Amino acid sequence: MQTSLGCSASSLASILLLVTGLLYVVVQFSDSGSKASGSIVSMPMIGMSNSRGPWPKCVGMTGDDCTDYIETGNTGIHTTIIKPSDSDQQGKKFDEHRVRIYVDEDDIVDTIPRLG
């Protein structure tokens, strides 16, 4: 069945569904942006292994617990715990086998650790 626009009813329904879905995504994205702290955090995709990071589960752990979590089953990766007083002394060179774990004054991980 053709409409006055020359499109079938199923084509119009598909377009309407697509537009509705896009509007929903835009609204969800704008709502989540207003609650966020202003930083974008990359998260691993579902099904990825623990071996290449990032490790968002470490946020809130102690530095030592995070080290154990990352190094368990990840041979060839070494971790370094960085306290606030040490953060200015760290080099910027990328190392694919190093994970820097940034902790606060109470030794709690406050940034998602990742390779580098």
TAKA-V113018 format. One record per residue. N is the residue number from 1. RES is the residue in one letter. SS is DSSP state (2 for helix, 1 for strand, 0 for the rest). Layout:
N_RES_SS, N_RES_SS
This chain:
1_M_0, 2_Q_1, 3_T_0, 4_S_0, 5_L_0, 6_G_0, 7_C_0, 8_S_1, 9_A_2, 10_S_2, 11_S_2, 12_L_2, 13_A_2, 14_S_2, 15_I_2, 16_L_2, 17_L_2, 18_L_2, 19_V_2, 20_T_2, 21_G_2, 22_L_2, 23_L_2, 24_Y_2, 25_V_2, 26_V_2, 27_V_2, 28_Q_2, 29_F_2, 30_S_2, 31_D_2, 32_S_2, 33_G_2, 34_S_2, 35_K_2, 36_A_0, 37_S_0, 38_G_0, 39_S_0, 40_I_0, 41_V_0, 42_S_0, 43_M_0, 44_P_0, 45_M_0, 46_I_0, 47_G_0, 48_M_0, 49_S_0, 50_N_0, 51_S_0, 52_R_0, 53_G_0, 54_P_0, 55_W_1, 56_P_2, 57_K_2, 58_C_2, 59_V_0, 60_G_0, 61_M_0, 62_T_1, 63_G_2, 64_D_2, 65_D_2, 66_C_2, 67_T_2, 68_D_2, 69_Y_2, 70_I_2, 71_E_2, 72_T_0, 73_G_0, 74_N_0, 75_T_0, 76_G_0, 77_I_0, 78_H_1, 79_T_1, 80_T_1, 81_I_1, 82_I_1, 83_K_0, 84_P_2, 85_S_2, 86_D_2, 87_S_2, 88_D_2, 89_Q_2, 90_Q_0, 91_G_0, 92_K_0, 93_K_0, 94_F_0, 95_D_0, 96_E_0, 97_H_0, 98_R_1, 99_V_1, 100_R_1, 101_I_1, 102_Y_1, 103_V_1, 104_D_0, 105_E_0, 106_D_0, 107_D_0, 108_I_1, 109_V_1, 110_D_0, 111_T_0, 112_I_0, 113_P_1, 114_R_0, 115_L_1, 116_G_0
